[in-house]
């Protein structure tokens, strides 16, 4: 998927050849990234300090239980989804970016209008 996304970013006209399911999957990934980038651009000031795992200092990582509470889902539903704010910490350890979740929620709220 990464190679395909890079190719589509370089040549957006190729998206016209995608089937509906693939187009929806790409759009979800791109909108998730866009939401996080909008948060970054809206937060002026010094550059964030990266941590060893590549995530910004001050961006709390949430458990599946915390995300489930915020989204009104059960934990299993959160674990099954591939949210754009998912952070893989290891083979079996997954956390969720709080800043990414907030950006995703704002973007989803704006899309409903």
Backbone as a ProteinNet text record, in pm:
[ID]
protein_1_A
[PRIMARY]
XXXXXXXXXXXXXXXXXXXXXXXXXXXXXXXXXXXXXXXXXXXXXXXXXXXXXXXXXXXXXXXXXXXXXXXXXXXXXXXXXXXXXXXXXXXXXXXXXXXXXXXXXXXXXXXXX
[TERTIARY]
83.3	0	87.4	201.4	288.9	339	382.2	431.6	320.6	199.1	85.4	51.4	56	29	133.5	258.8	364.9	345	307.9	283.7	165.9	59	-57.8	-26.3	59	98.5	177.8	262.5	341.5	258.5	157.2	74.8	-73.1	-136.3	-274.5	-374.5	-345.8	-438.5	-456.8	-363.5	-375.5	-491	-535.3	-647.1	-776	-786.1	-906.4	-923.5	-815.9	-822.2	-850.4	-857	-881.8	-1026.7	-1048.6	-1187.2	-1238.9	-1367.4	-1430.7	-1373	-1354	-1302.6	-1160.9	-1077.5	-939.5	-938.3	-1023.8	-1030.6	-1073	-1168.7	-1214.3	-1102.6	-1027.2	-918.1	-808.8	-773	-670.5	-718.7	-843.1	-897.4	-897	-931.6	-931.4	-791.1	-691.2	-553.6	-507.7	-539.4	-496.3	-567.1	-695.7	-768.2	-716.9	-679.7	-620.9	-490.5	-407.1	-282.3	-310.6	-407	-442.4	-487.7	-564.7	-612.9	-496.2	-401.8	-286.3	-201.1	-183.7	-106.7	-174.4	-308.3	-379.2	-357.6	-355.5	-327.6	-187.5	-92.5	45.8	57.3	-7.7	0.4	-74.1	-175.6	-254.6	-186.1	-82	-11.7	121.1	118.5	244.7	337.6	460	556.9	674	755	874	836.8	927	905.6	891.9	809.7	791.4	920.3	940.5	1057.8	1025.1	1090.1	1058.5	1109.6	1036.1	1077.7	1145.1	1197.6	1266.1	1174.3	1047.3	957.3	901.1	949.6	907.3	785.1	737	619.7	658.9	579.5	614.6	599.8	687.6	675.9	546.9	476.6	351.9	231.9	254.3	144.9	124.5	30.4	7.4	-41	6.4	-39.4	-148.5	-259.7	-377.2	-385.7	-449.9	-476.6	-604.3	-629.2	-752.2	-874.6	-861.2	-972.2	-1008.2	-905.1	-929.6	-992.9	-946.6	-1004.3	-1148.3	-1172.6	-1308.3	-1404.6	-1362.8	-1447.5	-1477.6	-1375.8	-1395.2	-1483.9	-1475	-1551.2	-1684.7	-1707.3	-1831.8	-1834	-1719.3	-1707.4	-1661.3	-1669.9	-1609.4	-1462.5	-1383.9	-1240	-1207.1	-1282.1	-1257.2	-1276.1	-1375.2	-1399.1	-1282.9	-1228	-1112.2	-992.9	-970.9	-856.2	-866.4	-986.7	-1005	-980.9	-1006.1	-995.7	-851.7	-824.3	-692.3	-708.1	-709.1	-723.9	-594.8	-604.5	-482.3	-395.2	-448.3	-371.1	-317.3	-318	-264.2	-112.4	-53.7	91.6	132.5	208.4	257	385.5	382.9	497.5	586.7	530.2	600.7	511	549.5	470.1	327.3	311.4	177.8	127.3	204.6	167.4	124.4	1.1	-55.1	-104.3	-76.1	-129.9	-187.8	-249.2	-317.8	-278.2	-239.9	-198.5	-319.1	-308.3	-417.4	-437.5	-328.2	-338.4	-398.7	-358.8	-413.7	-561.8	-603	-744.6	-825.6	-776.2	-847.8	-860.1	-752.1	-755.1	-852.7	-853.7	-943.2	-1088.9	-1115.6	-1252.5	-1295.8	-1205	-1238.4	-1263.7	-1180	-1195.4	-1325.8	-1359.5	-1484.1	-1604.1	-1594.1	-1702.1	-1723.8	-1615	-1624.7	-1678.6	-1652.9	-1697.6	-1847.2	-1906.1	-2049.7	-2137.3	-2078.8	-2158.2	-2210
-119.8	0	125.7	122.1	239.3	279.1	179.2	209	269.2	215.4	265.1	408.6	438.8	574.3	672	632	718	744.1	640.6	655.3	749.9	736.2	823.2	968.3	987.6	1123.7	1188.7	1110.6	1163.6	1182.3	1097	1098.7	1083.7	1188.4	1178.3	1131.7	1153.6	1112.7	960.7	884.8	738.9	693.4	780	745.6	721	776.5	756	610.8	533.7	393.5	298.8	349.4	264.2	217.7	95.2	53.2	125.5	118.1	195.6	160.9	32.7	-7.2	45	34.1	82.7	234.8	303.4	449.2	491	420.4	451.9	428.5	321	290.2	396.6	436.7	539.7	671.6	707.1	832.9	836.3	726.1	720.6	744.8	683.2	701.8	846.1	901.1	1037.5	1139.3	1118.8	1211.8	1205.1	1085.6	1073.7	1151.2	1137	1212.4	1362	1401	1541.9	1600.5	1523.6	1571.1	1596.3	1505.5	1521.8	1640.5	1655.4	1769.1	1902.1	1907.1	2030.6	2066.6	1967.4	1993.3	2049.7	1990.9	2039.2	2182.9	2213.8	2348.6	2450.5	2406.4	2496.8	2524.5	2450.3	2466.5	2536.8	2670.7	2741.7	2727.2	2758.3	2751.5	2665	2630.3	2551.8	2414.2	2356.7	2222.1	2126	2024.8	1924.6	1845	1794.9	1713.8	1568.5	1504.4	1365.2	1272.8	1168	1064.3	953.2	854.9	745.5	671.5	656.6	581.3	666.8	788.4	871	956	957.6	1037.6	1156.4	1260.3	1386.4	1382	1454.2	1470.4	1545.4	1509.1	1575	1514.9	1424.8	1355.2	1223.3	1223.1	1105.9	988.9	870.6	750	685.6	654.2	599.6	449.4	383.2	240.3	221.4	98.7	67.3	96.8	75.1	101.5	250.8	336.3	480.9	527.6	473.7	510	460.9	340.2	284.6	373.9	422.7	512.4	641.4	698.8	825.2	809.5	693.4	673.6	601.9	554.9	482.7	345.7	282.9	149.4	51.8	-77.4	-172.9	-190.9	-242.8	-254.2	-341.4	-447.8	-537.1	-462.9	-374.4	-297.4	-203.1	-143.6	-54.9	-135.9	-251.7	-335.4	-384	-405.8	-453	-344.9	-220.1	-109.6	-68.2	-16.9	39.4	190.8	253.3	398.7	464.9	583.1	651.8	699.7	698.2	743.9	627.1	506.7	388.4	394.3	358.6	357	215.9	150.6	15.5	28.9	-20.9	-11.7	-136.3	-243.3	-370.5	-467	-592.8	-692.2	-702.2	-698.1	-715.6	-595.1	-490.6	-373.7	-260.1	-214.1	-104.8	2.8	127.1	241.5	335.4	443.1	535.9	678.3	755.3	893.3	977.9	1042.3	1127.5	1246.3	1308.1	1421.1	1375.6	1258.1	1203.6	1172.9	1119.1	1090.5	1219	1321.5	1449.1	1509.7	1503.1	1555.8	1476.2	1346.4	1258.8	1289.7	1311.2	1344.6	1479.6	1577.8	1708	1696	1619.2	1602.1	1529.5	1429.6	1354.8	1443.1	1531.4	1624.2	1721.9	1768.7	1861.5	1793.8	1664.2	1592	1567.5	1568.7	1539.8	1658.5	1776.9	1897.8	1904.9
0	0	0	72.1	78.1	-60.5	-138.6	-273.3	-357.7	-341.8	-419.3	-379.2	-248.2	-202.4	-255.9	-251.6	-303	-452.3	-524.6	-668	-694.6	-614.8	-632.4	-594.5	-494.2	-458.2	-570.7	-635.3	-746.2	-873.4	-891.5	-1013.5	-975.6	-922.1	-874	-980	-1106.6	-1212.7	-1216.6	-1159.9	-1155.9	-1067.1	-976.9	-887.8	-965.4	-1084.3	-1166.1	-1207.7	-1208.1	-1248.4	-1131.5	-1008.3	-891.7	-888.5	-838.6	-815.9	-692.1	-668.7	-561.8	-424.4	-395.4	-264	-242.9	-345.3	-333.5	-318.7	-393.3	-382.9	-242.8	-184.2	-48.6	52.6	35.4	127.8	119.8	-1	-18.4	39.6	12.4	62.8	215.6	279.5	426.2	481	417.5	463.7	443.6	327	296.1	385.3	410.7	497.9	640.9	686.2	819.4	828.6	727.3	723.2	717	633.9	621.9	754.4	829.6	959.7	1054.5	1056.7	1144.5	1098.5	967.7	916.8	947.8	940.9	975.1	1121	1208.8	1350.8	1366	1296.6	1306.2	1256.8	1147.3	1091.7	1176.5	1248.6	1332.2	1464.9	1497.3	1624.3	1600	1591.8	1567.3	1686.8	1664.8	1773.4	1733.6	1831.5	1799.7	1746.8	1672.9	1621.4	1739.2	1720.3	1824.6	1841.5	1961.6	1989.5	1963.6	1865.8	1838	1948	1970.2	2063	1983.6	2053	1984.5	1888.4	1920.1	1832.7	1720.7	1705.3	1593.9	1620.9	1742.8	1775.5	1861.1	1853.8	1917.3	2068.8	2135	2279.2	2307.7	2411.1	2445.6	2375.1	2283.4	2216.2	2288.7	2381.4	2464.1	2380.4	2412.4	2344.8	2429.1	2364.7	2432.5	2413.9	2509.4	2497	2415.6	2372.6	2299.5	2387	2517	2608.5	2610.5	2612.6	2614.4	2483.3	2371.6	2241.4	2232.9	2281.2	2279.5	2356.7	2472.9	2551.6	2476.6	2413.1	2340.9	2217.9	2152.2	2029	2050.3	2171.9	2198.7	2132.8	2124.9	2065.4	2172.1	2140.9	2233.1	2194.5	2286.2	2266.8	2146.2	2125.8	2011.9	1879.6	1873.5	1750.9	1723.5	1827.7	1811.1	1761.5	1820.1	1783.2	1638.1	1589.2	1450.9	1347.6	1383.6	1287.6	1265.2	1146.9	1116	1108.4	1224.1	1230.7	1183.6	1123.4	1078.8	1194.4	1316	1432.1	1514.3	1455.7	1521.8	1522.7	1636.5	1651.9	1691.9	1607.8	1639.4	1720.2	1841.8	1931.2	1920.6	1872.7	1859.5	1785.6	1784.9	1711.6	1762.5	1892.9	1951.3	2028.9	2033.6	2112.7	2022.5	2045.2	1965.6	2061.5	2028.5	2099.8	1995.3	2041.8	1951.9	1989.1	1889.2	1910.3	1951.5	2066.4	2113	2018.8	1976	1882.2	1749.7	1704.3	1580.2	1592.3	1706.2	1730.7	1728.4	1796.9	1800.8	1660.7	1584.3	1446.9	1361.5	1377.4	1301.8	1335.2	1463.2	1504.5	1447.3	1450.3	1391.5	1241.9	1172.7	1028.1	996.8	1077.9	1056.3	1082.9	1182	1211.6	1098.7	1038	926.2	801.7	786.6	667.4	669.6	787.9	800.2	762.9	755.8	729.8	590.9
[MASK]
+++++++++++++++++++++++++++++++++++++++++++++++++++++++++++++++++++++++++++++++++++++++++++++++++++++++++++++++++

